[in-house]
Amino acid sequence: MNDAEELGKLADLHARGVLSDEEFAKAKARLLGGHAPSGAGASTTPPNLGAVNGLRRSRLDRWVGGVCGGIARATGLDSWVWRLIFTVLFLAFGSGILLYILLWIFVPEE
């Protein structure tokens, strides 16, 4: 279902009185990718957005590229856990090294 159909359904619900003006505005803003108007109990930032945008390779906690140290800081897990995860992925499927290299390339350094 595309955005136009969803907007049509929202407008229909609003016209029938199922949605209030405030609920309609919040749902429309959420659908269009914007933030809902702030009000009582309304959250203005999506959850975990700060963690994703704050992902940086570590300068201090690094063995090779600082990827595991950066992920550890963003997630709250110890860096040795992430090193173990990448090692197991490398040994089991071979994808750990590819994922690590891609993160090394695309994640900026702090």
Backbone as a ProteinNet text record, in pm:
[ID]
protein_1_A
[PRIMARY]
MNDAEELGKLADLHARGVLSDEEFAKAKARLLGGHAPSGAGASTTPPNLGAVNGLRRSRLDRWVGGVCGGIARATGLDSWVWRLIFTVLFLAFGSGILLYILLWIFVPEE
[TERTIARY]
84.3	0	89.4	61.9	147.3	95.8	170.6	138.7	6.3	-24.1	-147.7	-270	-263.6	-374.9	-389.2	-275.5	-277.9	-335.2	-293	-346.4	-496.7	-540.6	-683.2	-762.4	-708.6	-774.6	-778.2	-666.3	-663.4	-765.3	-774.1	-870.2	-1013.4	-1037.8	-1171.2	-1207	-1113.1	-1136.8	-1159.5	-1085.8	-1100.8	-1236.9	-1278.5	-1407	-1524.6	-1509.4	-1616	-1616	-1514.5	-1509.3	-1441.3	-1380.9	-1310.9	-1182	-1113.7	-990.3	-1016.7	-961.9	-971.5	-871.8	-879	-786	-641.8	-619.2	-483.5	-433.4	-517.3	-477.3	-450.3	-532.2	-512.4	-379.8	-349.6	-224.7	-103.6	-110.7	0.9	20.6	-89.8	-80.2	-28.9	-74	-29.7	119.3	163.5	305.6	390.3	344.6	418.6	427.6	318.5	316.3	408.3	412.2	494.8	640.3	676.1	815.5	857.6	767.4	798.5	776.9	793.4	770.3	631.3	565.6	433.1	446.3	345.6	351.5	366.2	451.7	474.2	355.6	317.2	205	224	117.3	127	163.2	280.4	324	376.2	390.4	437.8	589.9	648	792.8	835.4	939.3	982.1	1097.4	1166.1	1274.8	1246.2	1268.1	1248.4	1349.4	1312.9	1404.9	1527.7	1641.8	1770.6	1827.6	1764.8	1819.3	1952	1963.6	2088.6	2201.3	2171.4	2274.6	2325.1	2234.7	2275.3	2354.8	2306.6	2378.2	2507.6	2517.8	2636.6	2740.9	2719	2813.6	2941.3	3050.4	3182.2	3283.8	3387	3495.1	3576.4	3613.2	3685.2	3832.5	3886.8	4030.7	4109.3	4043.6	4113.4	4097.5	3977.2	3948.9	3952.3	4073.6	4086.1	4199.4	4178.1	4284.7	4326.4	4228.1	4258.3	4203.8	4070.7	4012.1	3926.8	3903.3	3820.7	3671.8	3634	3492.6	3426	3485.6	3425.6	3417.3	3516.4	3512	3401.5	3380.5	3274.1	3135.9	3119.4	2990.8	2964.8	3068.5	3054	3006.3	3061.1	3019.1	2874.1	2832.6	2697	2592.9	2630.4	2532.7	2538	2650.3	2661.7	2723.1	2746.5	2815.3	2965.5	3039.4	3184.7	3238.8	3353.5	3410.7	3457.7	3497.4	3540.5	3424.4	3302.7	3186	3169.8	3186.3	3174.8	3288.2	3406.5	3518.8	3489.8	3431.8	3394.9	3286.8	3188.9	3081.9	3139	3227.4	3286.8	3374.6	3445.2	3529	3443.8	3335.6	3246.7	3182.9	3139.7	3083.9	3186.9	3311.7	3416.7	3443.3	3452.8	3482.8	3365.9	3244.2	3128.9	3083.6	3075.2	3016.3	3107.6	3215.2	3304.5	3256.7	3137.9	3082	3132.9	3192.2	3239.9	3345.5	3436.8	3544.2	3488.2	3392	3331.2	3254.2	3176.7	3100.4	3194	3301.3	3397.2	3462.6	3502.1	3567.2	3470.5	3343.6	3245.2	3222.5	3213.9	3197.6	3321.7	3438.4	3563.2	3564.6	3512.4	3511.7	3405.9	3284.1	3172.3	3143.1	3192.5	3168.5	3283.1	3250.8	3358.2	3425.6	3548.3	3623.7	3583.9	3587.7	3550.9	3654.5
-116.6	0	123.7	218.1	335.6	448.2	555.6	668.7	734.9	742.7	808.4	731.9	600.4	519.8	533.7	533.6	550.1	687.1	791.5	925.5	931.5	862.4	857.4	791	682.9	614.3	702.9	771.7	862.6	975.1	1032.1	1139.6	1089.3	966.2	908.5	889.6	837.5	820.9	955.8	1055.4	1189.2	1248.3	1227.8	1282.3	1214.7	1085.2	1013.2	1041.9	1111.8	1147.1	1044.4	943.4	840.8	898.1	981.9	1046	1192.9	1240	1383	1459.4	1590.9	1672.7	1646.8	1636	1613.1	1474.5	1371.8	1236.5	1228.5	1297.4	1299.4	1365.3	1478.2	1548.8	1463.9	1396.3	1310.6	1194	1128.5	1014	1055.8	1169.4	1219.6	1253.5	1319.5	1353.9	1228.2	1129.6	1003.6	932.8	932.5	866.4	933.6	1065.3	1139	1148.3	1085.1	1080.6	1195.4	1284.2	1395.9	1354.6	1448	1423.9	1473.5	1398.5	1439.3	1563.9	1651.3	1770.5	1732.8	1806.6	1772.8	1816	1727.6	1754	1671.8	1648.8	1570.4	1427.4	1384.4	1247.2	1216.5	1315.1	1290.5	1291.6	1193	1183.5	1250.9	1333.2	1405	1337	1241.7	1171.8	1022.8	957.2	813.1	742.4	628.3	557.5	507.9	510.5	460.5	539.7	650.9	731.6	793.6	835.3	892.4	791.7	665.7	562.3	534.6	533.7	507.1	624.4	745.1	862.3	886.7	838	858.3	749.3	654.5	545.5	598.7	584.2	627.1	520.4	505.5	413.2	472.7	388.5	434.5	459.5	563	589.3	523.2	504.3	451	300.4	249.2	106.9	39.7	13.2	-44.6	-144.9	-245.4	-339.5	-321.2	-312.7	-295.5	-161.2	-150.9	-29.2	50.2	-2.2	68	44.4	-47.3	-74	-134.1	-235.1	-302	-207.3	-124.4	-27.1	75.1	118	212.8	152.5	28.6	-38.9	-64.2	-97.9	-121.9	4.2	116.9	242.3	276.1	247.4	278.9	185.3	58.1	-39.8	-65.8	-37	-62.3	-198	-281.4	-408.7	-384.6	-473.7	-461.7	-488.7	-428.8	-444.9	-587.6	-659.8	-798.5	-885.1	-851.2	-925.9	-906.6	-782.9	-756.7	-820.5	-822.7	-890.5	-1039.6	-1098.3	-1238.9	-1264.4	-1175.9	-1190.9	-1186.5	-1090.7	-1080.9	-1202.3	-1253.4	-1371.9	-1494	-1513	-1626.7	-1615.5	-1495.3	-1477.4	-1507.6	-1470	-1497.2	-1647.1	-1714.6	-1857.6	-1941.5	-1901.8	-1983.1	-1958.1	-1834.8	-1803.5	-1722.4	-1667.7	-1585.7	-1442.8	-1412.9	-1280.8	-1178.6	-1224.1	-1133.2	-1037.6	-1087.2	-1002	-900.2	-942	-849.8	-739.9	-776.4	-679.1	-583	-635.9	-551.4	-451.6	-497.4	-408.7	-300.7	-337.8	-238	-133.5	-178	-82.9	4.4	-52.2	23	134.3	102.6	199.4	308.8	267.7	361.4	431.3	379.9	444.5	542.3	668.6	766.9	748.8	796.9	790.6	907.3	884.2	991.8	1100.7
0	0	0	-88.9	-98	-8.9	-5.3	82.8	47.1	-83.1	-124.6	-73.5	-80.7	-30.8	121	191.3	336.7	374.6	301.9	329.1	302.8	199.3	169.2	281.7	334.4	446	570.2	596.1	710.9	694.5	573.9	548.9	564.7	520.1	534.4	681.8	759.5	903.7	971.8	929.5	987.4	950.4	825.3	779.7	851.2	882.3	953.1	1102.4	1151.5	1292.6	1380.1	1319	1396.3	1454.3	1376.4	1421.5	1451.7	1562.8	1593.1	1506.3	1509.2	1430.8	1472	1601.8	1652	1612.1	1624.2	1585	1435.3	1356.9	1212.2	1175.9	1241.5	1213.3	1251	1364.8	1407.8	1312.1	1273.6	1183.9	1046.3	998.6	868.2	871.4	979.3	991.5	1001.1	1074.7	1088.5	954.5	878.9	749.7	648.7	651.8	556.5	598.1	709	751	837.8	869.6	958.2	1101.6	1187.9	1329.1	1363.8	1449.7	1494.4	1580	1580.2	1663.5	1809.8	1878.8	2018.6	2101.6	2187.2	2276.1	2400.9	2472.2	2594.9	2560.3	2604.5	2584.2	2445	2359.1	2223	2221.9	2159	2147.2	2017.8	2022.8	1902.8	1832.2	1894	1828.1	1828.1	1714.4	1709.4	1800.1	1855.2	1943.5	1868.5	1934.3	1884.6	1768	1731.6	1622.7	1663.5	1789.1	1837.8	1836.4	1865.7	1866.2	1725.4	1628.7	1490.4	1435.7	1458.4	1408.2	1484.1	1606.1	1686.2	1670.1	1579.9	1560.3	1496.4	1568.2	1520.9	1558.5	1475	1508.8	1623.2	1716	1833.4	1802.1	1863.9	1851.4	1963.6	2076.4	2192.8	2207.6	2187.8	2204.9	2068.3	2019.4	1886.2	1881.5	1799	1768	1622.8	1534.2	1392.7	1344.4	1333.8	1278	1374	1492.7	1589.6	1574.1	1485.3	1459.7	1583.3	1641.4	1757.8	1877.1	1897.1	2005.4	1985.6	1862.4	1832.6	1849.7	1803.8	1820.6	1968.6	2042.4	2186.5	2257.5	2222.2	2284.1	2248.6	2125.6	2082.4	2142.3	2164.8	2211.9	2360.9	2423.4	2566.7	2599.3	2500.4	2523	2522.6	2586.7	2585.3	2445.3	2415.9	2282.2	2257.3	2361.9	2341.3	2293.1	2331.7	2285.1	2134.4	2088.2	1945	1866.8	1924.7	1858	1844.7	1948.2	1945.2	1839.6	1831.5	1731.6	1590.4	1562.7	1429.4	1399.5	1499.7	1480.5	1449.7	1523.6	1498.6	1360.4	1322	1188	1079.9	1105.1	1008.3	997.6	1111.8	1110.2	1059.9	1091	1054.5	910.2	871.3	741.5	651	704.8	625	607	659	638.2	739.3	848.2	951.6	900.9	820.5	769.3	669.7	587.9	491.7	564.3	663.1	740.5	813.2	872.2	942.7	847.6	730.5	632.9	585.4	561	518.8	627.5	751.3	860.9	875.8	855.9	865	758.8	640.1	531.8	553.1	591.1	591.2	723.7	834.4	963.1	990	1011.1	1032.6	1168	1175.1	1300.4	1390.3	1520.7	1613.5	1615.9
[MASK]
++++++++++++++++++++++++++++++++++++++++++++++++++++++++++++++++++++++++++++++++++++++++++++++++++++++++++++++

